[in-house]
Amino acid sequence: QKAKDNKQAAFFKKVVDADDHEDILQDLCDYLQEYTSSTSVYIAKLVQHKHEIEDDDDETAHIDSATPRHLDILHVSPKGFEFVLRKTIEANEGVAHDVFS
């Protein structure tokens, strides 16, 4: 238990000391996977599909608001699951999108 408490304290210190929390998202993923004993943990961003744009388009022309948003997987734990990085999960795939409903 002491080793687990030390790991937790070290992670929390890293969170407090971080200048930019985006820099420690992989650490968060690793910590959550170990702490919860989950098979795997993913951190993804909910994003819109994008249109190709022309030089004279406005700043929102690339956003495709007619299609459902998808999850873009940015971080994963444990090691060995890197094959899913930068993959997308569409709204009709699996149950991941249900948490946003």
MODELLER restraints for C-alpha pairs under 7 A, 6 or more apart:
rsr = mdl.restraints
at = mdl.atoms
rsr.add(forms.Gaussian(group=physical.xy_distance, feature=features.Distance(at['CA:15:A'], at['CA:21:A']), mean=6.99, stdev=0.5))
rsr.add(forms.Gaussian(group=physical.xy_distance, feature=features.Distance(at['CA:26:A'], at['CA:75:A']), mean=5.67, stdev=0.5))
rsr.add(forms.Gaussian(group=physical.xy_distance, feature=features.Distance(at['CA:29:A'], at['CA:41:A']), mean=5.98, stdev=0.5))
rsr.add(forms.Gaussian(group=physical.xy_distance, feature=features.Distance(at['CA:29:A'], at['CA:42:A']), mean=6.62, stdev=0.5))
rsr.add(forms.Gaussian(group=physical.xy_distance, feature=features.Distance(at['CA:29:A'], at['CA:43:A']), mean=6.82, stdev=0.5))
rsr.add(forms.Gaussian(group=physical.xy_distance, feature=features.Distance(at['CA:29:A'], at['CA:75:A']), mean=6.80, stdev=0.5))
rsr.add(forms.Gaussian(group=physical.xy_distance, feature=features.Distance(at['CA:29:A'], at['CA:76:A']), mean=6.26, stdev=0.5))
rsr.add(forms.Gaussian(group=physical.xy_distance, feature=features.Distance(at['CA:29:A'], at['CA:77:A']), mean=5.83, stdev=0.5))
rsr.add(forms.Gaussian(group=physical.xy_distance, feature=features.Distance(at['CA:30:A'], at['CA:77:A']), mean=5.32, stdev=0.5))
rsr.add(forms.Gaussian(group=physical.xy_distance, feature=features.Distance(at['CA:30:A'], at['CA:78:A']), mean=6.54, stdev=0.5))
rsr.add(forms.Gaussian(group=physical.xy_distance, feature=features.Distance(at['CA:33:A'], at['CA:40:A']), mean=5.97, stdev=0.5))
rsr.add(forms.Gaussian(group=physical.xy_distance, feature=features.Distance(at['CA:33:A'], at['CA:41:A']), mean=5.51, stdev=0.5))
rsr.add(forms.Gaussian(group=physical.xy_distance, feature=features.Distance(at['CA:33:A'], at['CA:77:A']), mean=6.36, stdev=0.5))
rsr.add(forms.Gaussian(group=physical.xy_distance, feature=features.Distance(at['CA:40:A'], at['CA:77:A']), mean=5.52, stdev=0.5))
rsr.add(forms.Gaussian(group=physical.xy_distance, feature=features.Distance(at['CA:40:A'], at['CA:78:A']), mean=6.01, stdev=0.5))
rsr.add(forms.Gaussian(group=physical.xy_distance, feature=features.Distance(at['CA:41:A'], at['CA:76:A']), mean=5.69, stdev=0.5))
rsr.add(forms.Gaussian(group=physical.xy_distance, feature=features.Distance(at['CA:41:A'], at['CA:77:A']), mean=5.27, stdev=0.5))
rsr.add(forms.Gaussian(group=physical.xy_distance, feature=features.Distance(at['CA:42:A'], at['CA:73:A']), mean=6.73, stdev=0.5))
rsr.add(forms.Gaussian(group=physical.xy_distance, feature=features.Distance(at['CA:42:A'], at['CA:75:A']), mean=5.67, stdev=0.5))
rsr.add(forms.Gaussian(group=physical.xy_distance, feature=features.Distance(at['CA:42:A'], at['CA:76:A']), mean=4.47, stdev=0.5))
rsr.add(forms.Gaussian(group=physical.xy_distance, feature=features.Distance(at['CA:42:A'], at['CA:77:A']), mean=6.57, stdev=0.5))
rsr.add(forms.Gaussian(group=physical.xy_distance, feature=features.Distance(at['CA:43:A'], at['CA:73:A']), mean=6.02, stdev=0.5))
rsr.add(forms.Gaussian(group=physical.xy_distance, feature=features.Distance(at['CA:43:A'], at['CA:74:A']), mean=5.78, stdev=0.5))
rsr.add(forms.Gaussian(group=physical.xy_distance, feature=features.Distance(at['CA:43:A'], at['CA:75:A']), mean=5.01, stdev=0.5))
rsr.add(forms.Gaussian(group=physical.xy_distance, feature=features.Distance(at['CA:43:A'], at['CA:76:A']), mean=6.37, stdev=0.5))
rsr.add(forms.Gaussian(group=physical.xy_distance, feature=features.Distance(at['CA:44:A'], at['CA:71:A']), mean=5.71, stdev=0.5))
rsr.add(forms.Gaussian(group=physical.xy_distance, feature=features.Distance(at['CA:44:A'], at['CA:72:A']), mean=5.20, stdev=0.5))
rsr.add(forms.Gaussian(group=physical.xy_distance, feature=features.Distance(at['CA:44:A'], at['CA:73:A']), mean=4.14, stdev=0.5))
rsr.add(forms.Gaussian(group=physical.xy_distance, feature=features.Distance(at['CA:44:A'], at['CA:74:A']), mean=5.25, stdev=0.5))
rsr.add(forms.Gaussian(group=physical.xy_distance, feature=features.Distance(at['CA:44:A'], at['CA:75:A']), mean=6.88, stdev=0.5))
rsr.add(forms.Gaussian(group=physical.xy_distance, feature=features.Distance(at['CA:45:A'], at['CA:71:A']), mean=5.41, stdev=0.5))
rsr.add(forms.Gaussian(group=physical.xy_distance, feature=features.Distance(at['CA:45:A'], at['CA:72:A']), mean=5.21, stdev=0.5))
rsr.add(forms.Gaussian(group=physical.xy_distance, feature=features.Distance(at['CA:45:A'], at['CA:73:A']), mean=6.56, stdev=0.5))
rsr.add(forms.Gaussian(group=physical.xy_distance, feature=features.Distance(at['CA:46:A'], at['CA:69:A']), mean=6.26, stdev=0.5))
rsr.add(forms.Gaussian(group=physical.xy_distance, feature=features.Distance(at['CA:46:A'], at['CA:70:A']), mean=5.61, stdev=0.5))
rsr.add(forms.Gaussian(group=physical.xy_distance, feature=features.Distance(at['CA:46:A'], at['CA:71:A']), mean=4.62, stdev=0.5))
rsr.add(forms.Gaussian(group=physical.xy_distance, feature=features.Distance(at['CA:46:A'], at['CA:72:A']), mean=6.49, stdev=0.5))
rsr.add(forms.Gaussian(group=physical.xy_distance, feature=features.Distance(at['CA:47:A'], at['CA:69:A']), mean=5.22, stdev=0.5))
rsr.add(forms.Gaussian(group=physical.xy_distance, feature=features.Distance(at['CA:47:A'], at['CA:70:A']), mean=5.50, stdev=0.5))
rsr.add(forms.Gaussian(group=physical.xy_distance, feature=features.Distance(at['CA:47:A'], at['CA:71:A']), mean=6.24, stdev=0.5))
rsr.add(forms.Gaussian(group=physical.xy_distance, feature=features.Distance(at['CA:47:A'], at['CA:72:A']), mean=7.00, stdev=0.5))
rsr.add(forms.Gaussian(group=physical.xy_distance, feature=features.Distance(at['CA:48:A'], at['CA:63:A']), mean=6.46, stdev=0.5))
rsr.add(forms.Gaussian(group=physical.xy_distance, feature=features.Distance(at['CA:48:A'], at['CA:64:A']), mean=6.27, stdev=0.5))
rsr.add(forms.Gaussian(group=physical.xy_distance, feature=features.Distance(at['CA:48:A'], at['CA:65:A']), mean=6.75, stdev=0.5))
rsr.add(forms.Gaussian(group=physical.xy_distance, feature=features.Distance(at['CA:48:A'], at['CA:68:A']), mean=6.90, stdev=0.5))
rsr.add(forms.Gaussian(group=physical.xy_distance, feature=features.Distance(at['CA:48:A'], at['CA:69:A']), mean=4.46, stdev=0.5))
rsr.add(forms.Gaussian(group=physical.xy_distance, feature=features.Distance(at['CA:48:A'], at['CA:70:A']), mean=6.37, stdev=0.5))
rsr.add(forms.Gaussian(group=physical.xy_distance, feature=features.Distance(at['CA:49:A'], at['CA:63:A']), mean=6.52, stdev=0.5))
rsr.add(forms.Gaussian(group=physical.xy_distance, feature=features.Distance(at['CA:49:A'], at['CA:64:A']), mean=5.38, stdev=0.5))
rsr.add(forms.Gaussian(group=physical.xy_distance, feature=features.Distance(at['CA:49:A'], at['CA:67:A']), mean=6.90, stdev=0.5))
rsr.add(forms.Gaussian(group=physical.xy_distance, feature=features.Distance(at['CA:49:A'], at['CA:69:A']), mean=6.51, stdev=0.5))
rsr.add(forms.Gaussian(group=physical.xy_distance, feature=features.Distance(at['CA:50:A'], at['CA:62:A']), mean=5.02, stdev=0.5))
rsr.add(forms.Gaussian(group=physical.xy_distance, feature=features.Distance(at['CA:50:A'], at['CA:63:A']), mean=4.87, stdev=0.5))
rsr.add(forms.Gaussian(group=physical.xy_distance, feature=features.Distance(at['CA:50:A'], at['CA:64:A']), mean=5.16, stdev=0.5))
rsr.add(forms.Gaussian(group=physical.xy_distance, feature=features.Distance(at['CA:51:A'], at['CA:62:A']), mean=4.51, stdev=0.5))
rsr.add(forms.Gaussian(group=physical.xy_distance, feature=features.Distance(at['CA:51:A'], at['CA:63:A']), mean=6.12, stdev=0.5))
rsr.add(forms.Gaussian(group=physical.xy_distance, feature=features.Distance(at['CA:51:A'], at['CA:64:A']), mean=5.96, stdev=0.5))
rsr.add(forms.Gaussian(group=physical.xy_distance, feature=features.Distance(at['CA:52:A'], at['CA:62:A']), mean=6.06, stdev=0.5))
rsr.add(forms.Gaussian(group=physical.xy_distance, feature=features.Distance(at['CA:53:A'], at['CA:61:A']), mean=6.47, stdev=0.5))
rsr.add(forms.Gaussian(group=physical.xy_distance, feature=features.Distance(at['CA:53:A'], at['CA:62:A']), mean=5.79, stdev=0.5))
rsr.add(forms.Gaussian(group=physical.xy_distance, feature=features.Distance(at['CA:68:A'], at['CA:91:A']), mean=6.38, stdev=0.5))
rsr.add(forms.Gaussian(group=physical.xy_distance, feature=features.Distance(at['CA:69:A'], at['CA:91:A']), mean=6.68, stdev=0.5))
rsr.add(forms.Gaussian(group=physical.xy_distance, feature=features.Distance(at['CA:70:A'], at['CA:88:A']), mean=6.47, stdev=0.5))
rsr.add(forms.Gaussian(group=physical.xy_distance, feature=features.Distance(at['CA:70:A'], at['CA:89:A']), mean=5.69, stdev=0.5))
rsr.add(forms.Gaussian(group=physical.xy_distance, feature=features.Distance(at['CA:70:A'], at['CA:90:A']), mean=4.68, stdev=0.5))
rsr.add(forms.Gaussian(group=physical.xy_distance, feature=features.Distance(at['CA:70:A'], at['CA:91:A']), mean=5.74, stdev=0.5))
rsr.add(forms.Gaussian(group=physical.xy_distance, feature=features.Distance(at['CA:71:A'], at['CA:88:A']), mean=5.36, stdev=0.5))
rsr.add(forms.Gaussian(group=physical.xy_distance, feature=features.Distance(at['CA:71:A'], at['CA:89:A']), mean=5.00, stdev=0.5))
rsr.add(forms.Gaussian(group=physical.xy_distance, feature=features.Distance(at['CA:71:A'], at['CA:90:A']), mean=6.52, stdev=0.5))
rsr.add(forms.Gaussian(group=physical.xy_distance, feature=features.Distance(at['CA:72:A'], at['CA:86:A']), mean=5.98, stdev=0.5))
rsr.add(forms.Gaussian(group=physical.xy_distance, feature=features.Distance(at['CA:72:A'], at['CA:87:A']), mean=5.97, stdev=0.5))
rsr.add(forms.Gaussian(group=physical.xy_distance, feature=features.Distance(at['CA:72:A'], at['CA:88:A']), mean=4.60, stdev=0.5))
rsr.add(forms.Gaussian(group=physical.xy_distance, feature=features.Distance(at['CA:72:A'], at['CA:89:A']), mean=6.68, stdev=0.5))
rsr.add(forms.Gaussian(group=physical.xy_distance, feature=features.Distance(at['CA:73:A'], at['CA:84:A']), mean=7.00, stdev=0.5))
rsr.add(forms.Gaussian(group=physical.xy_distance, feature=features.Distance(at['CA:73:A'], at['CA:85:A']), mean=5.41, stdev=0.5))
rsr.add(forms.Gaussian(group=physical.xy_distance, feature=features.Distance(at['CA:73:A'], at['CA:86:A']), mean=5.16, stdev=0.5))
rsr.add(forms.Gaussian(group=physical.xy_distance, feature=features.Distance(at['CA:73:A'], at['CA:87:A']), mean=5.71, stdev=0.5))
rsr.add(forms.Gaussian(group=physical.xy_distance, feature=features.Distance(at['CA:73:A'], at['CA:88:A']), mean=6.21, stdev=0.5))
rsr.add(forms.Gaussian(group=physical.xy_distance, feature=features.Distance(at['CA:74:A'], at['CA:85:A']), mean=5.74, stdev=0.5))
rsr.add(forms.Gaussian(group=physical.xy_distance, feature=features.Distance(at['CA:74:A'], at['CA:86:A']), mean=5.87, stdev=0.5))
rsr.add(forms.Gaussian(group=physical.xy_distance, feature=features.Distance(at['CA:75:A'], at['CA:85:A']), mean=6.48, stdev=0.5))
rsr.add(forms.Gaussian(group=physical.xy_distance, feature=features.Distance(at['CA:76:A'], at['CA:82:A']), mean=6.50, stdev=0.5))
rsr.add(forms.Gaussian(group=physical.xy_distance, feature=features.Distance(at['CA:76:A'], at['CA:85:A']), mean=6.97, stdev=0.5))
rsr.add(forms.Gaussian(group=physical.xy_distance, feature=features.Distance(at['CA:91:A'], at['CA:97:A']), mean=5.84, stdev=0.5))
